[in-house]
């Protein structure tokens, strides 16, 4: 499940570049290379169709919002899994229509 979640997160830049009409394979390759070189503020500049420093472009709120969304989604998924485990562990009621 964690690998699937990680794969889904890695697809976000590809989808954004594709929707912008740019060559997603080139941009995502450049972005991953920049991130591997510890340039953690790198992102996609969709106005120019290239990678760039998101701080220089003034894009900071987007990261904060996306961080909160991903964090909340992970917490919601965890709660759903816990409720599912509780429902599976609940014993089945047996017996007829006995009224007390």
C-alpha positions in Angstrom: 0.0 0.0 0.0 2.8 2.4 0.8 4.5 1.7 -2.5 1.3 2.5 -4.3 0.9 5.7 -2.4 4.5 6.7 -3.2 3.9 5.9 -6.9 0.8 8.1 -6.9 2.7 11.0 -5.4 5.5 10.6 -8.0 2.9 10.9 -10.8 1.8 14.4 -9.8 4.6 16.3 -11.6 4.1 14.2 -14.7 0.4 14.9 -14.8 0.9 18.6 -14.3 3.5 18.8 -17.1 1.2 16.8 -19.4 -1.7 19.0 -18.7 0.4 22.0 -19.4 1.3 20.6 -22.8 5.0 20.1 -22.0 7.3 17.1 -22.4 6.7 15.5 -19.1 9.5 12.9 -19.3 12.2 15.6 -19.8 10.8 17.9 -17.1 10.3 15.2 -14.5 13.8 13.8 -15.2 15.3 17.2 -14.6 13.2 17.7 -11.5 14.3 14.3 -10.0 17.9 15.1 -10.8 17.6 18.4 -9.0 16.0 16.8 -6.0 18.7 14.1 -5.8 21.2 17.0 -5.7 19.4 18.3 -2.6 17.7 21.2 -4.4 14.5 20.5 -2.5 12.8 23.8 -3.5 12.9 22.8 -7.2 9.6 22.5 -9.0 7.9 22.9 -12.4 7.7 26.4 -13.8 4.6 26.0 -16.0 4.9 29.5 -17.4 8.3 28.8 -19.0 8.0 25.0 -19.3 11.1 24.3 -17.3 12.2 23.5 -13.8 12.9 26.3 -11.4 13.3 27.4 -7.8 9.8 27.7 -6.3 11.0 30.3 -3.7 12.2 32.6 -6.5 8.9 32.2 -8.2 7.0 33.0 -5.0 5.3 29.7 -4.8 5.2 28.7 -1.2 1.6 28.4 -0.2 1.0 25.7 -2.7 3.5 23.5 -0.9 2.0 24.2 2.5 -1.5 23.4 1.2 -0.4 20.2 -0.6 1.5 19.1 2.5 -1.6 19.5 4.6 -3.8 17.7 2.0 -1.4 14.7 1.7 -1.1 14.6 5.5 -4.8 14.7 6.0 -5.4 12.1 3.3 -2.9 9.7 4.9 -4.6 10.2 8.3 -8.0 9.5 6.7 -6.7 6.4 5.1 -5.3 5.2 8.4 -8.6 5.8 10.2 -10.5 3.9 7.5 -8.1 1.0 7.9 -8.5 1.0 11.6 -12.3 1.1 11.4 -12.1 -1.8 8.9 -10.0 -3.8 11.4 -12.5 -3.1 14.2 -15.4 -4.2 12.0 -13.6 -7.4 11.1 -12.9 -8.1 14.8 -16.5 -7.6 15.9 -18.1 -10.9 16.8 -21.1 -11.9 14.9 -24.3 -11.9 16.9 -25.9 -15.3 17.1 -29.2 -16.6 18.1 -32.8 -16.0 17.1 -35.2 -13.2 17.7 -34.9 -13.3 21.5 -36.2 -10.2 23.3 -35.2 -9.5 26.9 
